[in-house]
C-alpha cells in the first residue's frame, strides 16, 4: 500500500482504500434531475444539477437561481463552502449532437467565481451519431468567504439545429451528470 504524503490518501490493489484522516467537510454531490433539453450550439451552458445525493454543510445550491447558504450568496447549481482550504472537485457529464448527431467538440469545465478554472476538451472531428462523456477533476483552493464553483459544458455540433446536454445511453436511458467535491486540507 502506498501513502501519498501531501494528501495522505491510501491506495492498495483495489484502488482508494481510505480517505485522509480528519474531517472532509464540506462535501457534496449534485446530480441532474432531468435532461437539460436544447440550448445554443457552441455556447457555454450550466447543466441543471437539481438533485443532491449528499451535502454535508448546505454549501451546494441545487436550484436554478441565486440563494443564500451559510450567509453566502451562491449562484445557481454552484458550490460555495464556508470553510477555507483545498478541495477536490469533479464534474462529469454527457453530451450529444442533436438531430443529425454530428459533434465537433465537447468541453467540460469548472468555473471559479465566474471564470474558467479547469477544463477537459475532446475534439470529436465531426463524427456522426457521436455520444460522449467528458470529465474534469482536480484540486482548487477556496477562501470560505465567497469563492464559488459552477459546472459548465460546451457542445459544438456541425448542425445548426441546436445541441442537447443530456446523454442518452444505448437503451435510451439518461446517464446521470454529476458535480461533486470534498475538502482535502
N, C-alpha and C positions, 0 to 999 in steps of 0.2 A: 504494500500500500504506500502510495506517495502522498506527502503532505506539502502543499504549496504554501510556503511561509507567509507571503504577503497577504493572502486571502484566507489561509488556513482551511482550505477545502480538502477533504479526504477522498481519494479515488482508489477503487480496487478493480478487480477484473470485471465486475458488473457495472462499473461507472461510478457516479457520485454516490458515496456511501453515507456521508453526513455533511450537514451544513456547518459553517463555522460556529464555534461556541459563542453564546451570548444572544441578545435579542436581535432579531432580524426585522423588527417592525420600524416603520410602517411597511407593510407588504400588501399587494393587491393582485387581482387577476380579473380583467374585464373581458367580456365576450360580446359578439354581435347577437342581437335577439331576432333579427330577420335579415333578409338580403337588403343591400343598400339601394337597389334599383338603378336607374340611369343617372349619370352625371356627365359633365362635359368631357369630351375627348382631349387628351393631352393637357390636363389640368390637375393640380393637387387637390385631394379630397380627404376630409376627415371621415374615416369609417365609423358607422354607428356602433358604438360599444355600450349598448343599453342594459347589459346584464353583468352582475358581479358574481363570481364564484367565491371570492374572498376579498375583504377589505378590512384589514385589522384595525385601522385607526381612522376610518372615514376620511380618507385622503383622495379617493378616486371619485370623480364626477361622472356618473353613468347617465346623465341627462343631456338633452340637446341644447341647453342654454347655460350661461354662466351662473354659478351658485356660490354661496359662502360655506366653506367647510373649515372647521377649526379656526375661525376668524380670518381665513384667507380666501380671496376671490379666485375661483377655479373655473377656467373655460370649459366648454362642452367636451365631454369624453377625454378629460385630462387628469393627470395625477399630479398633486401638489402636496408633498409631505410637509409636515410641520416640525420635522426633526432634520437637522443638517447632517450631511455625511455623503458617503459614496454609495450609489445604488446600482444594482444590476438590473437592467431594463431589457425586455424582449418584446418584439412586435412581429407577428406573422399573420399573413392574410393571403387570400386567393384572389386572382384577377383573371378575367377572360374577356377577349374581344367579343362584342355583341354582334348580332346579325350574321355577317359572313365569317366572323371569328378570325379575322386577320390581326394578329397582335405584333406590334413592332417592339414595344418595351414595357417592362413592369419595374417600378421602383417603389420600395417600401422604406419609410423613414420615420424617425422620431425627431420632433421639433422640441427645442428647449426655449421657452419664453418667446415663442413665435418665429424662431429661426431654425433652419435645418441644423441638426447636431450630428446625426449619424444616418446613413442610408445604405441600402443594398440595391444595386441596379442589375437588371437582366435584359440583355438585348435578344429579342426573340426572332429577329430577322424576317419579319412579315410572314410568319408561319400561319398556315390556315388551321382552323379548328384548334387553336392554341389555348389551353388552360394551363395555368402555372401557379405555383405558390412561392411567395417571396418572404424572406425573414431577415431581421436585423436584431442584433443584441450587443450589449456592451456596458461598460461602467460609465456612470455620469455623476459628477459631483453636484449636489443640490444644497442650497443655503438654508432651507427650513423656514424661510420668511417670505416666500412668494415665488420661488423658482417653480415652474411647472413644465410637464412633458405632455405632448399630444401626438398620437399616432397619425400618420398620413400615408396615402397611397397615390401613385401616379400610374395611369394606364394609357398607353398611346397605341391606337389602332390605325390601320391603313384605311379603314372605312369610316366615313364622316358621320355615320348614323348614331354615334354615341358609344359609351362603354358601360360595363357593369362590374361593380366591385365585388359581387358575390361569386364565389367559386362553386361550380356545380360538379360533383363527382360523377363517375360513370353511371351510377344508379339514379342520378338526378337529385340526390340529396345535397343540401348545402353543407359545405365544410365550414366549421366554426373558425372565425377570425379571432385572434387573441392579442391582448396587450397586458403585460404583467411586469412586476418588479418587486424587489425587496432590498432592504438596507444591508450593505456589506460591512461598512465600518463607519 
